Amino acid sequence: MAASKDAEKKIAALREKIRHHEYLYYVLDRPEISDFEFDKLMQELQQLEAEHPSLITPDSPTQRVGGKPREGFVKVRHSSPMLSLDNTYSEEDLRDWERRVHELSGRKDVDYVCELKLDGMSLSLGYDDGQLVRGVTRGDGTTGEDVTLNVRTVRSVPLSIPEDKLKHAGIPADFEVRGELLMPKAAFKKLNEERERNGLATFANPRNFTAGTVRQLDASITAQRRLDFFAYMLLQNGHTYFDRHWKTLDALEAAGFKVNSHRKLVRSMEEVWSFIQQWEEKRESLPYEIDGIVVKVDRTSLQDELGFTGKAPRWAIAYKYAARGGITKLENVRWQVGRTGKLTPVAELSPVAIGGTTVRNATLHNVDEIERLGVKIGDYVQVERGGDVIPKVSKVVEDKDHPRGTKEIDIPEKCPVCGTKVVRTEGEVDYRCVNANCPAKLLGTILHFASRGVMNIDGMGESLVTQLIERGLVKNVADIYDLSKKDLLSLERFADKSAQNILDEIENSKTLPLERVIYGLGIRFVGERTAQFLGEHFGSMEALEDASVEELQDVNEVGPRIAESIVEFFGNPANRKLVERLGQAGLAFKGKKKERGTKLAGKTFVLTGTLAHYTRDEAKKMIEDAGGKVTGSVSKKTDYVVAGTDAGSKLDKAKELGLAVIDEREMEKLAG
Ligand code: IVH
């Protein structure tokens, strides 16, 4: 008993310490310890909690990611509507708004609060007894979706707030906070690049990425994507709690919420206007995107008097910064080949000055976008540039000064760089070059091949690879294994020792297992995990090369899309030749074929609902180890549906189709 009391104390102290450092890092952006030290504290807590599972509480810092993937979101009604704001674009409109505020309130001495208009999505957080119990999206303003498990993974959202802290901030124990959920520019850039590398569709802006992230059914994905939350409203039973908005912001900050520090309490429109102008210039330097300034009447009593029109309050207004844009002529379209072979149409423009720089190129995204815009060569187009995003064509302009162009934009049949026939897989927007040796794809392909999780050739980074490509020393990944010391010494900044290091690294990579080589080939849709399954299933590169679409689909997690991509890859003679050379160089082409059980061979399972004794991954592994296959959707081909509690539509469908529905006990028995 004494031991457990001891553990309880230790756990409580550790949690407090971790929460404090989370607050310093994620709310104040002012860490005091290194990531390493922080991770150590977390591990210590995890260890203690593992030894004393009864002491785990939902607000423990270890419990941000928890629960199993869900099948959908529950709709929740808001305590009071989540409104939007009316927009203005000029100083004049702003003055008009002030005039209305004066008229309706019958007073002229009105205080305003200026805040940044953060370009994310609004979110409501419910706290009961200081504990986060609910996170809900705005939805249609009246009802939103319950995204609590996802929101719990956002580190700047407190999971619980101690009573004395709330008291000190003057906030009641049960309350609602509203604010903006967003993805910082840096995270957006990094994640999008990663998606691009993996052949996934990219997001146009951080706001869309945020929305896609918070609505992930599997909250562990949300956790990896580093969202941030800024609080700007405090409600109790749907009503504003403090008598002044300025107080609300301070109180939220005192309670440990992240509140944007770029805010100002002002007495006049002059001051509002100067705040607006000041931020128009500085907005680029912020780590997140803003699209304007929000001006709010400070006094709650005045807010109530002013009330609402339709969907927006009369007591607040958004001043939107104009998208930096201009009109210019579309001279031509060229097709750029990215690292994954994706062809992107790039508009070549008559040079136009936008926001201090001359723009000559803008993206047209893809063929669907070209169709949507209805754009032709010779058209005048509106071009916009925002933040550090690439300029884009936003619409075709047509009036008497801007006649329409007439030349259709051709979609290339061949890769503009290497001449290989381009491919558009059914159901996809993008055209791609599938030639692994295409020079345009080379840099990305080689960097992927040499990177840490793949062939782990330390030192083979962008500057070295660029030089190797420029000198013609490397035209594909197999050429890496023909490099000599003389080749390396001919490059900039290479001495005997550094050249030898690289050669040693290259030699070492030959000891890495088959699945790494498969992953390194950069076959579309074949990530680390799939490569591992492929290696285990086929046991050799040769067997994989000769597998048919049907055979490939016997592999865990491989569906028609991945199978076709693999067959397409090996169907290209240049790719075959490349693989052959890798084999000759001595890379691992044989692996251990994983002997899987046969009890469930040929049987397909679908898991649904929450299982009591297994996580999804554990259950899946059990079935797969016994030779079975787990898929995501119920069809006539499904043999068993394993249903846990709260099973939803999949269970309904299984019943409809008359499939065998079993529980986890029966699953255990079947798997032996
Ligand atoms: S106040 C009724 N403050 O802008 C009050 N909104 O266009 C409505 N937004 O849906 C919200 N920054 O998602 C407020 N500092 C800020 C904001 C902000 C961004 C968003 C919010 C809202 C949208 C309205």
Boltz pocket constraint, residues with backbone or C-beta under 6 A from the ligand:
constraints:
  - pocket:
      binder: B
      contacts: [[A, 83], [A, 84], [A, 85], [A, 115], [A, 116], [A, 117], [A, 118], [A, 119], [A, 120], [A, 121], [A, 122], [A, 179], [A, 180], [A, 232], [A, 294], [A, 313], [A, 316], [A, 318]]
      max_distance: 6.0
